[in-house]
Amino acid sequence: MIPYSPHAYRSHQPTSNAKDRRLVNLLPFCVPLWLLMFSGCGNREDTDAKPVVAVKVAKVAISDVSFLVTSPATLYSRQQANIASRITAPIRELRVRKGDSVTAGQILAVLENRDIEAQHREAEAAMMDARANLEKVSSGTLPSDVARAQGQVEIAKAALNQAQKNYDRRAELFQQGAIPQRDLLLSQTELAQAKTGYDVAVKSLDLLENQSLDRDIRMAESRLAQAKAHLQWIDAELQFSELRSPFAGTITEQFMYPGDMAKPEVTLFTVMDLSVVIARAQVPEEQASEIRIGQVGRFRPVDASLQIVEGRISMVNKSVDPARRTVEVWCEIPNFSHHLRSGVFGDLVIVTGKAPNSLVVPVTAIQFKEGTRSGWVMVVDEKQAVHRREVEAGEVFEGKAQVKQGSRAMSW
């Protein structure tokens, strides 16, 4: 008969008396041993062959236990931008390719822009012309309607002088009795009309000189502003012909090549900022209440060649997914070496708290009741006597289990 060799554990809890406490997982061999003893009553030969039982023991440890929440997670870039053209034009030059690293503001591609450059030169000339016209008007140069008004004043003044001379001559003749009074009154009326015409011409000139100049200046300023706005619009069109990266990152996708027609609705590049990656996890609703911003999170990639990385919780969603009953949690992880890629899958382990100086035993030393964290362990005392102790397990991690209840029963 092959002896049964189960695994058991020796436990040790540091005390002032330095007594060893040992846990033995005897359940796997208790039943076979009892069966061997029972069947030995009817067969003498079986009782002569004593079974050899190998017992493995382990010391009970005192350790700080971290409370963990584990959930599947996927890595995403901190920033991502799909670069598309603002104008429709052929691609003249590509300055980067897929996989290249870029800086903020770096030119990624140049579109055909010779027609826009011609419009830019035309707009610059129009602005210079508008500025010169404003300087001319502001210096006091009068427009043609003011010159005409000045001519009307001179004509009215000449008519007034002539009417005054006619009136003076006829007044002298009337005093001599050479003409009737009717002719004198007619000359007086003509003089009054000429004087009124002169006054009207002077006032018209004054209005033109004082108001028309301000109006012309405002019109010249408006034309200059229009020319500047048109030049700025052409400048924007010229800038749109150069596609730039909005931030520092890596070109992760490239969809077009020189000669292709760039359009606003077509993406040319995808730029990702992978200096910091975000592990996005869907945590069960009942576990999310213990998660806080700033807590430590560790991402364990499914690819064993990648190392476990640590970050901080940056976002805990305020709403619950109604379909999956989960809460989305983000963990920011520094990735300065860029060894982590977007889309990597793994587990996000969040440290929600710690229990210092906890009693820790191997998890295989506890015989759990199905569906619970309650169970029992076998304790071996200094006399090699085995005792069964009921325990309540807490956090389970790295093949170990925290004993939350029953630790006193494990000592004498």
C-alpha positions in Angstrom: 0.0 0.0 0.0 1.3 3.5 -0.9 1.3 5.8 2.1 -1.0 8.8 1.8 1.0 12.0 1.9 -1.1 15.1 2.5 0.1 18.7 3.1 -0.3 20.4 6.5 1.2 23.6 7.9 3.1 24.6 11.0 2.1 28.0 12.4 4.1 30.3 14.6 2.8 33.5 16.3 5.5 35.6 18.1 4.8 35.9 21.8 6.8 36.8 24.8 7.2 33.1 25.7 8.3 32.3 22.1 6.0 29.3 21.9 5.5 27.7 18.5 2.0 27.5 17.2 1.5 25.1 14.4 -1.3 24.6 11.9 -1.8 21.2 10.3 -4.2 20.6 7.5 -5.2 17.1 8.5 -8.5 16.9 6.7 -7.1 15.2 3.6 -5.6 12.3 5.7 -8.0 12.1 8.6 -10.6 10.2 6.7 -8.1 7.7 5.1 -6.5 7.2 8.5 -9.8 6.4 10.1 -10.7 4.0 7.3 -7.4 2.2 7.8 -7.9 1.9 11.5 -11.5 0.6 11.0 -10.6 -2.0 8.4 -7.7 -3.3 10.6 -10.2 -4.9 13.0 -11.0 -7.7 10.6 -7.5 -8.3 9.0 -4.5 -9.0 11.1 -2.1 -8.4 8.3 -3.4 -4.9 7.6 -2.7 -3.9 11.2 1.0 -4.9 10.9 1.5 -2.5 8.0 1.3 0.9 9.6 0.8 3.8 7.2 3.4 6.5 6.9 1.9 10.0 6.9 4.0 12.9 5.8 3.0 16.1 7.5 4.0 19.5 6.3 3.8 22.4 8.8 4.1 26.1 8.5 4.4 29.0 11.0 1.6 31.5 11.6 2.8 35.0 10.6 2.0 38.4 11.8 1.8 40.8 8.9 0.2 43.9 7.6 -2.8 43.0 5.3 -4.0 45.2 2.5 -7.7 45.2 1.6 -7.9 44.8 -2.2 -10.5 45.2 -4.9 -9.6 43.5 -8.1 -11.4 44.0 -11.5 -10.5 43.4 -15.2 -9.1 46.6 -16.8 -7.9 47.9 -20.1 -5.2 50.5 -20.7 -6.0 53.7 -22.6 -3.9 56.7 -23.5 -4.3 59.8 -21.4 -5.0 61.9 -24.5 -5.9 60.9 -28.0 -6.6 63.0 -31.1 -7.8 62.1 -34.6 -6.1 64.6 -36.9 -8.1 65.7 -40.0 -7.8 68.6 -42.4 -9.9 71.8 -42.1 -9.8 72.3 -45.9 -10.0 70.1 -48.9 -6.7 69.9 -50.7 -4.2 67.3 -51.9 -1.4 66.1 -49.5 1.8 67.6 -50.7 4.1 66.3 -48.0 4.1 63.9 -45.0 6.7 64.7 -42.4 5.9 61.8 -40.0 5.0 58.2 -40.2 3.1 55.7 -38.1 5.1 54.9 -34.9 7.0 58.3 -34.8 7.1 60.4 -31.7 6.0 64.0 -32.1 6.1 67.2 -30.0 3.3 69.7 -29.4 2.8 71.9 -32.4 5.0 69.8 -34.7 4.0 69.8 -38.4 2.7 66.4 -39.4 1.7 67.1 -43.0 1.6 69.9 -45.5 -1.3 70.3 -48.0 -1.2 72.0 -51.4 -1.5 75.7 -50.7 0.0 77.7 -53.6 -3.5 79.2 -54.4 -3.9 80.2 -50.8 -0.5 81.9 -50.8 -1.5 84.0 -53.8 -4.7 85.0 -52.0 -2.5 85.9 -49.0 -0.4 88.3 -51.1 -3.5 89.9 -52.6 -5.0 90.4 -49.1 -1.8 92.0 -47.9 -1.8 94.5 -50.8 -5.5 95.4 -50.1 -4.7 96.1 -46.5 -1.7 98.3 -47.4 -4.0 100.3 -49.8 -6.7 100.7 -47.1 -4.1 101.9 -44.6 -2.7 104.5 -47.1 -6.2 105.8 -47.8 -6.8 106.2 -44.0 -3.6 108.2 -43.6 -4.6 110.4 -46.6 -8.0 111.2 -45.2 -6.7 111.7 -41.7 -4.1 114.2 -42.9 -7.0 116.7 -44.0 -7.2 116.1 -47.7 -10.8 117.1 -48.7 -13.0 115.0 -51.0 -14.5 116.4 -54.2 -17.9 117.4 -52.7 -16.1 119.7 -50.3 -14.3 121.3 -53.3 -17.7 121.8 -55.0 -19.1 123.5 -51.9 -16.2 125.9 -51.9 -16.9 126.8 -55.5 -20.6 127.5 -54.6 -19.4 129.8 -51.8 -17.3 131.8 -54.3 -20.2 132.0 -56.8 -22.6 133.2 -54.1 -20.1 135.8 -52.9 -19.6 137.2 -56.4 -23.4 137.4 -56.8 -23.7 139.2 -53.5 -21.0 141.8 -54.5 -22.8 142.4 -57.8 -26.2 142.8 -56.1 -24.6 145.2 -53.6 -23.1 147.4 -56.3 -26.4 147.5 -58.3 -28.3 148.5 -55.1 -25.8 151.3 -54.3 -25.9 152.7 -57.8 -29.7 152.7 -58.0 -29.9 154.3 -54.5 -27.8 157.1 -55.7 -29.9 157.5 -58.9 -33.1 157.4 -56.8 -31.8 160.3 -54.6 -31.1 162.3 -57.8 -34.6 161.5 -59.1 -33.3 159.7 -62.1 -35.2 156.4 -61.4 -38.5 155.6 -59.8 -38.7 154.0 -56.3 -39.9 150.7 -57.9 -36.4 150.1 -59.4 -34.8 150.8 -56.1 -37.0 148.3 -54.3 -36.2 145.7 -57.0 -32.5 146.1 -56.4 -33.0 145.8 -52.7 -34.8 142.5 -53.2 -32.0 141.2 -55.4 -29.4 142.1 -52.8 -31.4 140.3 -50.0 -31.6 137.2 -52.2 -27.9 137.3 -53.0 -27.0 137.6 -49.3 -29.2 134.7 -48.4 -27.6 132.5 -51.1 -24.2 133.4 -49.8 -25.1 132.5 -46.2 -26.5 129.1 -47.4 -23.3 128.3 -49.4 -21.1 129.2 -46.4 -23.1 127.0 -44.0 -23.0 124.1 -46.5 -19.3 124.4 -46.8 -19.0 124.5 -43.0 -21.1 121.3 -42.6 -19.0 119.5 -45.2 -15.7 120.6 -43.7 -16.7 119.6 -40.2 -18.8 116.5 -40.7 -17.8 115.0 -44.0 -14.1 114.7 -42.9 -15.1 112.6 -39.8 -17.4 110.4 -41.9 -14.6 109.8 -44.5 -12.2 108.9 -41.7 -14.7 106.4 -40.3 -15.2 104.9 -43.7 -11.5 104.6 -44.3 -11.0 103.0 -40.9 -13.8 100.5 -41.8 -12.2 99.6 -45.1 -8.9 99.0 -43.3 -10.6 96.8 -40.7 -12.2 94.8 -43.5 -8.9 94.3 -45.2 -7.3 93.1 -42.0 -10.1 90.7 -41.3 -9.8 89.3 -44.9 -6.0 88.9 -44.4 -6.5 87.1 -41.1 -9.0 84.7 -42.8 -6.4 84.0 -45.5 -3.8 83.5 -42.7 -6.1 80.9 -41.1 -6.5 79.1 -44.4 -2.8 79.0 -44.9 -2.3 77.6 -41.3 -5.0 75.0 -42.0 -2.8 73.7 -44.9 -0.3 72.6 -42.2 -1.5 69.9 -40.0 0.1 70.0 -36.5 0.1 67.8 -33.4 -2.0 69.3 -30.6 0.2 67.7 -27.9 3.3 65.6 -27.5 2.7 61.9 -28.2 3.1 59.0 -30.7 1.6 58.5 -34.1 -0.4 55.3 -33.6 -2.4 55.3 -36.9 -1.8 56.7 -40.4 -4.6 56.5 -43.0 -3.4 58.7 -45.9 -0.3 59.3 -48.0 1.2 62.0 -50.3 -1.1 62.7 -53.2 -4.3 61.7 -51.4 -7.1 64.2 -51.1 -7.4 65.4 -47.5 -10.9 66.3 -46.4 -12.5 67.5 -43.1 -14.4 64.2 -42.8 -11.4 62.0 -43.3 -8.8 61.3 -40.5 -5.1 61.4 -41.5 -3.4 60.5 -38.2 -4.2 59.3 -34.7 -1.9 60.8 -32.0 -1.8 59.3 -28.5 -0.1 60.7 -25.4 1.2 57.5 -23.7 3.4 59.3 -21.1 0.6 58.5 -18.7 -1.8 55.6 -19.4 -5.3 55.1 -17.9 -6.4 51.7 -16.6 -10.2 51.7 -16.9 -11.9 49.1 -14.9 -15.6 48.1 -14.3 -15.8 47.5 -10.6 -18.9 45.6 -9.2 -21.3 48.0 -7.5 -21.0 46.4 -4.1 -17.2 46.9 -4.0 -17.0 50.4 -5.4 -18.1 52.1 -2.2 -14.6 51.6 -0.7 -12.8 53.1 -3.6 -11.5 56.7 -3.3 -9.6 59.1 -5.5 -5.9 59.0 -4.7 -5.8 55.3 -3.6 -3.0 53.1 -4.9 -3.9 50.9 -7.9 -1.7 48.2 -9.4 -2.2 47.0 -13.0 -1.3 43.4 -13.7 -1.1 42.7 -17.5 -2.2 39.3 -18.7 1.1 39.3 -20.7 3.5 37.8 -18.2 6.5 39.5 -19.9 5.1 42.9 -18.8 5.8 44.0 -15.2 3.2 45.0 -12.7 2.9 48.8 -12.6 1.5 51.1 -9.9 -0.6 54.3 -10.2 -3.2 56.3 -8.4 -7.0 56.3 -8.7 -8.0 59.5 -10.7 -11.7 59.0 -11.3 -14.6 57.1 -9.7 -17.8 57.4 -11.7 -20.8 58.8 -9.9 -23.2 56.6 -11.9 -23.7 52.9 -12.0 -24.0 51.0 -15.3 -27.6 49.9 -15.3 -26.9 46.8 -17.4 -23.8 45.5 -15.8 -24.3 47.0 -12.3 -20.7 48.2 -12.3 -18.9 51.5 -11.6 -16.2 52.7 -13.9 -12.9 53.5 -12.2 -9.8 55.1 -13.8 -6.2 54.7 -12.5 -3.5 57.0 -13.9 -0.2 55.1 -14.3 3.1 56.9 -15.3 4.5 55.4 -18.5 7.6 57.5 -19.2 9.4 54.6 -20.8 6.4 53.9 -23.1 6.6 50.2 -22.4 2.9 50.0 -21.8 0.7 50.2 -24.9 -2.9 51.3 -25.4 -5.3 48.4 -25.4 -3.4 46.1 -23.1 -5.7 43.9 -21.0 -5.2 42.9 -17.4 -6.4 43.3 -13.8 -6.6 46.5 -11.7 -5.9 45.8 -8.1 -6.9 48.7 -5.8 -5.7 49.0 -2.2 -8.7 50.3 -0.3 -7.2 49.9 3.2 -4.8 48.1 5.5 -5.0 46.0 8.7 -1.7 46.1 10.5 -0.4 43.3 12.6 -2.9 40.7 11.3 -2.7 36.9 11.8 -1.9 35.4 8.5 -2.0 31.7 7.6 -1.6 29.7 4.3 -4.9 29.7 2.5 -4.6 25.9 2.0 -4.5 25.4 5.7 -8.1 26.5 6.0 -10.9 24.1 5.1 -13.7 26.5 4.0 -17.3 25.8 4.2 -18.6 26.0 0.6 -19.7 29.5 -0.4 -18.4 31.2 2.8 -15.2 32.4 4.3 -15.8 30.4 7.5 -13.9 27.2 8.1 -11.5 25.4 10.4 -7.8 24.7 10.8 -5.8 22.0 12.6 -3.5 23.3 15.3 -0.6 21.3 16.6 0.6 22.1 20.1 4.0 21.6 21.7 3.0 18.0 22.6 2.2 17.2 19.0 -1.5 17.0 19.8 -3.8 18.1 17.0 -6.7 20.5 17.8 -9.4 21.7 15.5 -10.1 25.4 15.6 -13.0 27.3 13.9 -11.9 30.5 12.1 -13.3 33.3 9.9 -11.0 34.3 7.0 -10.7 37.9 5.9 -8.6 39.1 3.0 -7.1 36.4 0.7 -3.9 37.3 -1.1 -0.8 35.6 -2.6 -1.8 32.2 -1.3 -2.3 33.5 2.2 -5.4 34.3 4.2 -6.1 36.8 7.0 -7.7 35.3 10.2 -10.3 37.7 11.3 -12.0 35.6 14.0 -10.7 32.6 15.8 -7.2 33.7 16.5 -7.6 33.4 20.2 -8.7 29.8 19.9 -5.5 29.0 18.1 -3.4 29.7 21.3 -3.4 28.2 24.7 
